[in-house]
Amino acid sequence: MARVAVEGSLTQISKMLRDNGYDVVELGNWQNLVDAIVITGQDVNVLSDQSKTISGAPVINADGMTAQEVFHEVNIRLQPTEHRYFDSGR
């Protein structure tokens, strides 16, 4: 199950993610790595907190987006990349 850190004020987004199988933790209160981060984009400098390791986790700015749009964006960003190999006949 993917773990998503969500800024505390984004309760509708947290609920939608939880209802659809994501492990949701409040931004700043997680103890382990997260797979994605959702922020409001207002005065949040996620990268300045050196006590959290977020390298590789996509940061999604929910400003101006509906809960459905954020949910869609999280799904897109967390889908495993499908690698297709092309056999050129060599």
Phi and psi restraints in degrees (value plus and minus 20) as a CYANA .aco file:
   2 ALA   PHI     -95.0   -55.0
   2 ALA   PSI     119.8   159.8
   3 ARG   PHI    -124.0   -84.0
   3 ARG   PSI     107.9   147.9
   4 VAL   PHI    -142.1  -102.1
   4 VAL   PSI     106.4   146.4
   5 ALA   PHI    -109.4   -69.4
   5 ALA   PSI     107.6   147.6
   6 VAL   PHI    -145.9  -105.9
   6 VAL   PSI     113.9   153.9
   7 GLU   PHI     -77.4   -37.4
   7 GLU   PSI     119.6   159.6
   8 GLY   PHI     -74.0   -34.0
   8 GLY   PSI     -52.9   -12.9
   9 SER   PHI     -96.9   -56.9
   9 SER   PSI     -27.3    12.7
  10 LEU   PHI    -115.5   -75.5
  10 LEU   PSI      40.0    80.0
  11 THR   PHI     -86.0   -46.0
  11 THR   PSI     -58.0   -18.0
  12 GLN   PHI     -84.7   -44.7
  12 GLN   PSI     -59.9   -19.9
  13 ILE   PHI     -87.7   -47.7
  13 ILE   PSI     -63.2   -23.2
  14 SER   PHI     -77.8   -37.8
  14 SER   PSI     -65.5   -25.5
  15 LYS   PHI     -82.1   -42.1
  15 LYS   PSI     -65.1   -25.1
  16 MET   PHI     -82.2   -42.2
  16 MET   PSI     -63.2   -23.2
  17 LEU   PHI     -84.6   -44.6
  17 LEU   PSI     -64.7   -24.7
  18 ARG   PHI     -80.8   -40.8
  18 ARG   PSI     -65.9   -25.9
  19 ASP   PHI     -82.3   -42.3
  19 ASP   PSI     -39.1     0.9
  20 ASN   PHI    -130.3   -90.3
  20 ASN   PSI       2.9    42.9
  21 GLY   PHI      73.3   113.3
  21 GLY   PSI     -14.1    25.9
  22 TYR   PHI    -108.3   -68.3
  22 TYR   PSI     126.9   166.9
  23 ASP   PHI    -105.7   -65.7
  23 ASP   PSI      90.5   130.5
  24 VAL   PHI    -125.7   -85.7
  24 VAL   PSI     109.3   149.3
  25 VAL   PHI    -144.6  -104.6
  25 VAL   PSI     131.9   171.9
  26 GLU   PHI     -93.6   -53.6
  26 GLU   PSI     119.0   159.0
  27 LEU   PHI     -77.6   -37.6
  27 LEU   PSI     108.6   148.6
  28 GLY   PHI      72.9   112.9
  28 GLY   PSI     -31.5     8.5
  29 ASN   PHI    -135.1   -95.1
  29 ASN   PSI      -2.5    37.5
  30 TRP   PHI    -115.1   -75.1
  30 TRP   PSI     130.5   170.5
  31 GLN   PHI    -123.3   -83.3
  31 GLN   PSI     -42.9    -2.9
  32 ASN   PHI    -135.0   -95.0
  32 ASN   PSI     156.6   196.6
  33 LEU   PHI     -83.5   -43.5
  33 LEU   PSI     132.1   172.1
  34 VAL   PHI    -138.7   -98.7
  34 VAL   PSI     137.8   177.8
  35 ASP   PHI    -110.6   -70.6
  35 ASP   PSI     -43.5    -3.5
  36 ALA   PHI    -177.4  -137.4
  36 ALA   PSI     139.4   179.4
  37 ILE   PHI    -151.5  -111.5
  37 ILE   PSI     113.0   153.0
  38 VAL   PHI    -137.7   -97.7
  38 VAL   PSI     105.0   145.0
  39 ILE   PHI    -146.0  -106.0
  39 ILE   PSI     145.1   185.1
  40 THR   PHI    -105.5   -65.5
  40 THR   PSI     -40.8    -0.8
  41 GLY   PHI      67.1   107.1
  41 GLY   PSI     -12.1    27.9
  42 GLN   PHI    -129.9   -89.9
  42 GLN   PSI      87.4   127.4
  43 ASP   PHI      34.8    74.8
  43 ASP   PSI      15.4    55.4
  44 VAL   PHI    -138.4   -98.4
  44 VAL   PSI      97.9   137.9
  45 ASN   PHI    -130.2   -90.2
  45 ASN   PSI      63.8   103.8
  46 VAL   PHI     -79.0   -39.0
  46 VAL   PSI     -58.5   -18.5
  47 LEU   PHI     -94.9   -54.9
  47 LEU   PSI     -32.5     7.5
  48 SER   PHI     -99.7   -59.7
  48 SER   PSI     -35.5     4.5
  49 ASP   PHI    -103.6   -63.6
  49 ASP   PSI      78.8   118.8
  50 GLN   PHI     -92.4   -52.4
  50 GLN   PSI     -32.8     7.2
  51 SER   PHI     -99.7   -59.7
  51 SER   PSI     -27.8    12.2
  52 LYS   PHI    -132.4   -92.4
  52 LYS   PSI     118.0   158.0
  53 THR   PHI    -122.5   -82.5
  53 THR   PSI      91.9   131.9
  54 ILE   PHI    -143.4  -103.4
  54 ILE   PSI     -10.2    29.8
  55 SER   PHI     -76.8   -36.8
  55 SER   PSI     111.8   151.8
  56 GLY   PHI      70.3   110.3
  56 GLY   PSI     -34.1     5.9
  57 ALA   PHI    -106.7   -66.7
  57 ALA   PSI     106.3   146.3
  58 PRO   PHI     -87.7   -47.7
  58 PRO   PSI     119.8   159.8
  59 VAL   PHI    -124.8   -84.8
  59 VAL   PSI     101.4   141.4
  60 ILE   PHI    -128.8   -88.8
  60 ILE   PSI     100.4   140.4
  61 ASN   PHI    -107.8   -67.8
  61 ASN   PSI      91.5   131.5
  62 ALA   PHI    -103.6   -63.6
  62 ALA   PSI     -18.6    21.4
  63 ASP   PHI     -77.6   -37.6
  63 ASP   PSI     102.1   142.1
  64 GLY   PHI      60.2   100.2
  64 GLY   PSI     -14.5    25.5
  65 MET   PHI    -127.6   -87.6
  65 MET   PSI     129.4   169.4
  66 THR   PHI    -100.0   -60.0
  66 THR   PSI     145.8   185.8
  67 ALA   PHI     -79.2   -39.2
  67 ALA   PSI     -59.0   -19.0
  68 GLN   PHI     -83.4   -43.4
  68 GLN   PSI     -61.4   -21.4
  69 GLU   PHI     -85.5   -45.5
  69 GLU   PSI     -60.4   -20.4
  70 VAL   PHI     -86.6   -46.6
  70 VAL   PSI     -63.2   -23.2
  71 PHE   PHI     -76.9   -36.9
  71 PHE   PSI     -65.8   -25.8
  72 HIS   PHI     -80.3   -40.3
  72 HIS   PSI     -64.1   -24.1
  73 GLU   PHI     -84.2   -44.2
  73 GLU   PSI     -61.8   -21.8
  74 VAL   PHI     -81.0   -41.0
  74 VAL   PSI     -65.8   -25.8
  75 ASN   PHI     -78.5   -38.5
  75 ASN   PSI     -64.8   -24.8
  76 ILE   PHI     -82.7   -42.7
  76 ILE   PSI     -66.7   -26.7
  77 ARG   PHI     -88.7   -48.7
  77 ARG   PSI     -46.6    -6.6
  78 LEU   PHI    -120.7   -80.7
  78 LEU   PSI     -19.3    20.7
  79 GLN   PHI     -89.1   -49.1
  79 GLN   PSI     116.9   156.9
  80 PRO   PHI     -84.1   -44.1
  80 PRO   PSI     123.0   163.0
  81 THR   PHI     -93.5   -53.5
  81 THR   PSI     108.9   148.9
  82 GLU   PHI    -112.0   -72.0
  82 GLU   PSI     105.0   145.0
  83 HIS   PHI    -122.2   -82.2
  83 HIS   PSI     105.0   145.0
  84 ARG   PHI    -130.8   -90.8
  84 ARG   PSI     111.3   151.3
  85 TYR   PHI    -121.5   -81.5
  85 TYR   PSI     113.6   153.6
  86 PHE   PHI    -124.1   -84.1
  86 PHE   PSI     102.5   142.5
  87 ASP   PHI    -112.5   -72.5
  87 ASP   PSI      89.3   129.3
  88 SER   PHI    -101.5   -61.5
  88 SER   PSI     -18.1    21.9
  89 GLY   PHI      65.0   105.0
  89 GLY   PSI     -12.9    27.1
